């Protein structure tokens, strides 16, 4: 008996829901195998990676803190992905948002004005949008590939950030480290829970989830994005301009990434550093797809991805594993998700082998 993939008459809605859960379960199983191969006790390693980081209120708030930028960026990327606008450069847009917001904070360093933080918020969004506008313009004007352009701009943004913290914005009292001055209180997010680092950025992420749900599922523009992604010819026939969808998808993603970058420098970091992001822009791509491009799914997926970040840090300290273990788990999650998604459009069927009759011998 042989097994083969048979195309479904229509995509399975059940597998669309179960696919991320199956991918997460397979990632955990693969983690057990990996820890065993590395000579670690799988149960102890599982506890260290997935339970220990959130054992108390500090751990839980750290998970929410790391999930905040992932939620923001994931919501922004989902808007473009629904229209088949592939923004892969959210990491660079996050960096530009952090740079623009830091410019405001440094320009008004020492000021106690309550307008500093709102100005940083706007500057962060503008910075991300301007960086996302480059691939959008090139796609609309010259039909370039926004995947390659947005990805290459990440490296340009990283070099720009490095130059700023090494040269004009370097703190003269920072012992020659590549970093800006520490921001004053007026340029920092208020703390939500005393004794922790959880700040208002988490509430902003929740608001983004709610707005994303309304925009994607209850607005005419969201409907246009979805139609453009599912049936480009139908969208053109209905009068939906393809260029408008490109601009909308890229700019919304850039704004959300820029606000996430602003939240990093105005939140847990409190200054501009070369390592302003541990890769949130790239991890948010996985978050968007694990969450099925749905705001509620993205919120849950961001919590899972945040736990992977915390688990990777705990594994470094408690299990003496390299920092690459976080990226390894993220890669396995994406790999199993792509594999599980096959069963949305296909199902396994058994095919019995048909015996081939032996050729007749010619009579002599």
N, C-alpha and C positions, 0 to 999 in steps of 0.2 A: 504493500500500500504506500502510495506517495502522497505528499502534501503539496498543495499549490495555493497561490493567492488568486482569489476570484473577486472581480470588481463588484462592489455593491450597487444596487439600482440607484441608491441615493446615499449621501454621506450619513453615517450613524451619529445621531445626536448623543446617544448614550456614551459611545466611545469618545466623543468630543469632551465629555465631562470626566470620564474615567481615565483618559490618557495621562493627564498630569499626575493623578494619584498613582497610577501604575508606574510612571517614571520615577516618582519619589520613592516608592517601595523598592523598585529595582536598584535605585541609587544606594539605599540603605543596605540591601543584600550585597551589592558589590563592595560596599564599604567594609562589611564583615569579612569578605574574602580578602580584601586588600590588607586589612589590619592583621589577619592571620598570616598572610604572606610576609608581612614585615616583622613577624615574631611578637606581635602584641596580643594580649588577651582581648578577643573581640568584644566581650561584654563590657570589660573595663574601658576599652577604647570608645565604645558606643556611648557609655555614660559620660566620659570625658568630653566627647565631641558634641553630643546633642542635649544632655541633661545638665551637666555641671555649669555651663555658662549662664543658665537661667534659673539657678537654684534659689535666688533671693531677689529682692526688689531692685537691687543695683543691676543684676544681670538682666532682668526683664526690661528695665528702662534703657539699658544699653542696646538691647535688641530693637526696641522701638526707635531709638535714636538713629541707628544704622539703617533701619527700614525706611525712614522718612525720605532721604534723597532717592532711594530706589523707587518708592511709590510715585514721587513727583516725575522722575524721568520716565518711568514705565508708562504712566498715563499719557505723557506727551508723545512718546514713541508710538503708542497704540493708535493715536489719531492719524499719524502718517501711514502706519502699516496697514490700517484698514483700507486705505486708498491705494495700496501698492506703491507708496512713496517710502523708500528704504533709507532712512536716516541711520547711519552707522556711526556718526561722529558726535554722539551726545557727550562723550568724554571731553572733546575739545570745546563744546559749547558750555559745559560745566565750568571748565577752566576759564573761559572768557567771562562768564558770569561772575566768577570769583574775582577776576582781575578788575572788572568794572566796579563791582561793589567795594573792593578794597581801595580803589582810587578815591571813591567818595569818603570812605572812612579815614583815609590818610589825609585827604584835603581838609577835613574838618576834625582832625585829631585834637582831642582835648575839649571839644565843644560839648556842651550838655544839652543841646537842642534835641527835642523829641522828633524833629524832622529828619535826623540823620539816618535812622533805621529805615523809614519808608523810602528815603532817597536811595539807599543801598539796595532795597528790594527792587525798585524800578530800574536802577542801573544794572543789576544782575540780569533781569529779564531782557533788557535791551541788548546787553552784551551777548547773551545766548542767541537772541534772534538775529543779530547782525552776523554772527558766525554761521548760523544756519542759512542765512539769506544768500551766501556765496554759492553753495551747491544748488540752491533753488533757482537762482538766476541762470547759472550755467546749464541746468537741466532744461529750463523753459526756453532760453535763448539759443543754445547750441546743441541741445539734446545730449548732453554729456551724462555719464553714469553717476548718479548721486551717491551710490555706494562708495565708489572709489574716491570721489572728491571729498565727501564728508569724512571718510576715514583718514585720508592724507592730511586734512586740516587739523586732525588731532595732534600730529607731530609738530606742526607749525605753532599751535597753541602752547604746547609743552615747551618749545624753545623760547617763545615769547615770555612765558612765565619764568623760566629759568633766568633769562636775561634781566628781567625786572627785579627779581629778588637778589641777584648777584651784583647789580649795578645801581640804578637810580633809586630803587625803593628799599635797599638793604638798610637794616637798622644799624646806625652808627654805634650803638651801645650793645649790639648783639654778639660781641666777641667774634666778629668776622663770619658768623654763620649766615647762610643764604636765607634770610627771612626778613619780613617787614617788621615795623614796630607793633607792639601789642595794642590792639584796639581798646579804646576807652569804653566805659559801660554804656554810653549812649549808642554805640555801634554794635552792641551784642544783643542776641535774643534773650528775653526773660526766661528764667528757669521755671519749669512747671512744678517739679517736686524737689523740695529742698534736700540737699545732701546727694543729689544725683546730677547727671549732666543733661537730662531730658529737658528740652526747651520748647518754645512755641513753634519751632519748625515742624514738630510732629502734628500739631493742630492744623498748620498750613497744608501739610500733606493730606490729612483727612478731608479738608475742604476741597483740595484738588481732586480727590477721589469722587466726592459728591458732584462737583462741577463736571468732571469727566463723564460721569454716568448720565447726567442730564444732557450734556452736549452730544455724546455718542449715540444715545438711545432715545432721546426725546426732542431733538432739534432737527430742523430742516438741513442745516449744514452737516450735521452728523450723518443724516440719511444720504446726502450727496456723496460724502466720503465713502460710505459703505457701497453704494451703487457703483461708484468709480472703481472700487477695488474688485467687486464681484463681476461686473459686466461693463467693461470700458465702452463697448459699442452702444449699449443701452444708455449709458450716461451721456455720451455724445449726442445720441438721438434726442434725449430729453433736454438738451441745451445746457448741460453741466460742463463748464469749461475745464479742460484737463489742467491747464496752467494754474487755474485758481486752486485746484485741489493740491497741486504740488506746493504752491506757496503756503497754503493753509497748513498742510501736514508738516512741512519743514519748520515754519515759524512757531507753531504751537509746541513742537518738540524742542526747539531751541529755547523758547521762553521758559519752559518747565525745567530744562537742564540748567539754564542760567540761574534760575531761582534756587535750584538745589545747590549750585556752587556758592551762591551768596549765603545760603544757610550753613555751609561748612565753615566759611571764614567768620561768620557772625555767630556761630554756635560753638561747637566743641573745640575748634582750633583757636579762634580769637585773633588770628593774624594770617598773613599770606605766606604760605610755604610752598616749596617745590612739590611736595607730596600732598597737595590739597585734596586729592582723591585717591583712594586705594583701588580705583577701577570701577567706580559706581556706574559710569556711563556705559561700559561694556556689559557689566553684570545686569543692568536694567534691560538689556535686549533679551536675556534669558528670562527675566522676570515677566516681561510683556508676553512672551510666548507661553510660558508655563501658566500664566493667568488667562490664556486664551483671548488676549486683547480686550478683556472685559474689566472694567474698573474694580469690581469686587474681587475677581480672580487675581488681579494685579496686586491688590492690597494683601491678600493671603500669601501670594508668591513672594512678595517683598519681605514678609516676616520669615519665610523659609530661607531665603537668600541671606538675610541678616544673621540668622542662626548659623549658617555655614561660615560666615565671616568670624563670628564669635567662637565657633567650634574650632576653626583653624588656628586661632590664637591660643585657645586652651590646649590644643594638641601639640603646639610648639613647646609650651611650658611643661605640660604634664606627661607627654609621651615622647618628647625629644624628636618630633617629626619636623621636616622642613616647612617653611611658609608656603611652599607650592601646593601643600595638601588642600588648601582652600580652592585654588584654581582647578585642582584635579576633581574635586567633588562638583564644582560648578560645571565642568566639562562633561562629567558623567551624567549629570542631571539633564543637560541639553541633549546629549547623545541618546539617552533612553527616551526622552520626550519625542525626538524625531523618529525613533524606531516605533514608539507606541502610536504615533500619529498615522502610521501606515494603515492601521486597522480602522481608521475613520472611513476610508474609501475602499478598503479591501477586507476580505475575510478569508480565513483558512478553510479550505475544502479538501476532503480526501479524494484521491483519484486512484482507482484500482488499475493496476497495470493489465493491459489486454494482452493475452498470450499470442505470440506470433506463430502461426503454423509452420512446421518444418517443410522445406521445399521437397516436392516429390522427385523421386529418382527416376530418371528416364529409363524406359524398358530397353533392354539389349536384345 
